[in-house]
Every structure is written in structure tokens, then in C-alpha cells.
Amino acid sequence: MPRWAKISAVGCAAISFLLAATVPAFSNEPPTAGSLASPTVAAALSKLVKLDQLTAAQEHTYIGDFNAALTTEHKLSRPRAAELSAVTVETHDLAASGLLTASRLPIVFLTINSNRQWWAHGPMLQYGQRVQFAGSPLLWEFYPGQGIQLNVLGNFGAANAACRWGTTTQCADILNALIPLASLRGGLLTWEYFFSFDGGVGPWTSAMSQATAIEALAYGYQRLHDPSYLTIAAQALALFSAAPPLGVGVKTAAGMRYVQYTFAPARSDEVINAFLQTLIGLHTYAQISDSPAAEQLFSEGDTEALVELPEFNTGAWSLYQPGIEDDLGYHDLVTGFLQQLCAITSAPTYCTTAADFQLDLHTAPTLSLGTHRVTGGGWSPVAFTLSKISRVGVTLLQGKRVLFTGTAQFPYGHDAILVAAPRKAGSYTLQLSATDLAGNHAEIASALRVVAPKKVHHHHHGS
């Protein structure tokens, strides 16, 4: 058995204390000057032994694993050593800031041991590449400069699929591998991310990954008839009622918004597909478990989503975040979520928005030209309005002769593309084309008047 796999055995023992939730809650804030900050990993582990939150045998195993990783670093080539070192430094930083709590040890040290094994024996990876180890169902994802990290959402998504359509063994294996990797975040049960991402520093968590976890546990209960899965899911529900940066629930005038990142709770950060997927996960769990608390959380989120959703429809395409359009994959994804929520609630807003987004896949972009006159002999901006994110092409013609051509991708709204205007004044033809992400194409042509540049008069002054 590879050495890294031993940690999951330590983790299995951890779930009983997670469920009991007897460990003092540590906030996700850095400790104050008067608190017991742990300067090193060894000191943090020693402190946990003194607090009876860790056995001496577990401490010995963890210190051995940490030292083994440090030893391996020195034997690796520079790019491999850098990836492993990033993970040991990440662990040291957790210890130094008082965040290396007892409940986080299983996932933190599984990450260390997985990276030690990968960078010693595995191939180099590309950004976002997912990998697995023989004998384990867990998915790891590569973030350059941060090693391989547990993909919480990807794993619980795989657990969902395994428990719905896989074998009972596949369902049990992945859930039983993931459950011990839960941690307590200020006393709230969750599965945390420990790497830095999108401006946030670990440990952080997400409404979408948490809801997918709860959904997977509900499907696990349905498939395996093991009530402990529902017990764990019920505990994980508390995260939705707590406000960021601890939890993921933001109270609004209409209900509740569940945020994609605990470190980014502002309205401008909101990712609509994540919010909708969160609602689907909460609803699935509520239906399977008959949990009034989950039903209430779904209802409050549903009310808020119906208020917010129209802001994510430009009339020609879907938005990922306020002002930022979806790529084709996310447009399809959010359309699917809306169709599910339409089926669940029959709310016209979900149903009509889903239908709008379906139509957008077959509707050509609309273009209108805002510039009809430019100064010759240099680069001139040609303004235009575009209905949806598209690759825009510009061609300047004198009769049939092409004088200039260029292309670039632009978002919806008011934009401008630079054109090399000829020196000679006169009337030319400007053609604009737009091809959206789904391949729909539109073209317009218009006369463009080129005026001669103003002559600069030089005045000679006598001395």
C-alpha cells in the first residue's frame, strides 16, 4: 500500500469526533497577539496533543510524514521540488496562523503525502489537469506553484454520479474516502480548499461544493440505506446559515444568497451558475431527507435567485458574473440548471430564462456601427455596438481592393476596433462581421468617410 494511503485510515477515526463536534471552534481569522499562535507544524501538533485533540501516535505519524516530504524535496529536480515545497509551506503557514486545527489534519497531510508521491514518481502536469492514485477514488487537480490539490466539487460530483448510476461499491468507496476529509470551520462541518485561488487564501469553502456534498450524501443514503450519511449531511447544512467569511449564506431583502467563495461575498462577485447548482443540491437533499431546515434554506435561496436572475440575461446571452458573459460551456451549464429548477418549481422566471438561453444558441449577434467618419493617415477607433460576446472582424475596402483587415474578440455592449485609415480622403466601405461562441454569424457594411488630417502650421519667430 503506498505510504500516502495510510492517512485515510487516520482520517476514518476523525469522523467520530467531527460528528461529536466536541473540539473548540477556531475561527478562520488569524489569531490575536495574545492567543496561542503556533510557529511551526511540530509546535501546532504538540499543542493539539496537550489539548487532548490528537494522540501521541498520530502526532508521531504526522511529523514523520512532514519530515519525509521535506527530505524528498531535497532529492527532486527544481520544478518538482517547487510543487512539493509549495504544499509544505502552505502547511507551515496554517500552523503559523493558528489554523492547523485537529479536524484539518487528515486532509492537510493527505495533500502532503499525495504531493510527495506524485512529484517523486508521477509525470509533470498541465494547469487544471486531474489525476488519481491507484487504489483511491479521489480526484486531485494541479494548480501550478501549489501542487496537486483535492478537488472538492469534482469529487462530490463524481460521488453523485457513482451513487446514482454506478455500483454500490463505487458509491460507498468515494463517500467513505471523502467523509474523513471534512473539517470544522468555526465549528461548522465542511470540506475546505487549502490553496490560494482568485484572490482568496485557504482555507476557504464554497456553497456549490458544500451543496454538491450534501446532495451526494443524500444519494448515498438512498442507494446504500446507511443513515449515517444523512447525519453528516444534516451537520453540513449549518454552513448555509452562517455568513462569510465563515459560512456561505448572505441575508438579502428577499431571502438568502449562497456564495461561490467564502472570501468573496460581494454582489459583484456572484456566480449565477454556482448559486443555481447550490439550490438544486439543497432541494435534492431536502426531498430525500425530509429536512424542514433544508427546505427552508432552499426556499430562501430560491426567492433570492428569482430576484437576481433577470440581471444575468443580457437579452442575447447569459452572464457568468455581473457584466461578464459566460463562455459556451457555462452558457450550456446554466441553461441546464435553469431547466432543472423550472421542473422543480415551475417558476416562470426559471422557465422563460432557460428558453431564452436556448434561443440564444441559434440567434445571430446584432451589430451597429457608431463611427462614420475618421481622419486619414493613422490608426482610428471605429465604434460599434454588439449584442453578445463574439469574434469581430473589420475590413476596409476601396471598391473591391482590401486596404485593411483585422479581428478580435469583444464582449457585449459598446466597443471600438482600431482601423488603419488611408491617407487619401474620400468615401470607403467598412465591413464588420461578428461570429458568436455558438458559431452564429452576422455582417454589416457601411460607407466610411475619410477626411484629410489637418495641416499643422509652423510659426517661425525671429530672434
Secondary structure, 3 states (H helix, E strand, C coil): CCHHHHHHHHHHHHHHHHHHCCCCCCCCCCCCCCCCCCCCHHHHHHHHHHCCCCCHHHHHHHHHHHHHHHHHHHHCCHHHHHHHHHHHHHHHHHHHCCCCCHHHHHHHHHHHHHHHHHHHHCCCCCCCCEECCCCCCCCEEECCCCCEEECHHHHHHHHHHHHHHCCHHHHHHHHHHHHHHCEEECCEEECCECCCECCECCCECCHHHHHHHHHHHHHHHHHHCCCHHHHHHHHHHHHHHCCCCCCCEEECCCCEEECCCCCCCCHHHCCHHHHHHHHHHHHHHHHHHCCHHHHHHHHHHHHHHHHHHHHHECCCCEEEECCEECCHHHHHHHHHHHHHHHHHHCCHHHHHHHHHHHHHCCCCCCEEECCCEEECCEEEEEEEEECCCEEEEEEEEECCEEEEEEEEEECCEEEEEEEEECCCCEEEEEEEEEEECCCCEEEEEEEEEEECCCCCCCCCCCC
